[in-house]
Amino acid sequence: LCSLTALVLMLCFVGLRHLMNKPYGRVLGAIRDSENRLQYLGYRTLWYKLSAWVLSAVIAGIAGALYVPQAGIINPSEMNPVNSIEMAVWVAAGGRGTLIGPILGAGLINGVKTYFTVAYPEAWLLILGALFIVVTIFLPKGVIGLFDRFKKEKWDVEHVSAIQEEMPKTIRFQKEWLEQNKTYLINRILISESYIKD
């Protein structure tokens, strides 16, 4: 059953990634960035938001259908607000605006939950709240944002070192060009001065 859940997760991820690379996904991204601008361009954003909500409800229904056989029982306490807050923390910890971020966040937060509900069961809600605050303040783009930052810093270091390697060559080339064209430049300056005097 776990392998079926992993397969469905992978299929949903691949399907949503494909969908987000299509015009529909680009419109959803534009709605997130500036809905008013998109409405001025003539898009009916209500239908796009409604369709995204319906798609997320279908995926949530599939997830619920896979959760019950694994948990063995379902009761009303599973629908309490703490679980909704926990899912929001998954998304925030993993990285908002990405597809892989909530998956990483769910794994990370559930790993922390597994440890702390055994070691300090009465403090789990406080730890969850503290995690949300820490992630919101210090990791606004989540764990994915850390990877992106390290990748950008690595690219910046490589780019700066490549520029530093090229600088001596560029300066040497400029000096050689000045030496070769010294007489031409002097003549141009003299001609310019003669025009100014006249």
HELIX and SHEET records of a PDB file:
HELIX    1   1 CYS A    2  MET A   20  1                                  19    
HELIX    2   2 PRO A   23  TYR A   40  1                                  18    
HELIX    3   3 THR A   45  ALA A   71  1                                  27    
HELIX    4   4 PRO A   76  MET A   79  5                                   4    
HELIX    5   5 PRO A   81  GLY A   94  1                                  14    
HELIX    6   6 ILE A  100  ALA A  119  1                                  20    
HELIX    7   7 PRO A  121  ALA A  123  5                                   3    
HELIX    8   8 TRP A  124  PHE A  138  1                                  15    
HELIX    9   9 GLY A  142  GLN A  180  1                                  39    
HELIX   10  10 LYS A  182  LYS A  197  1                                  16    
END                                                                             
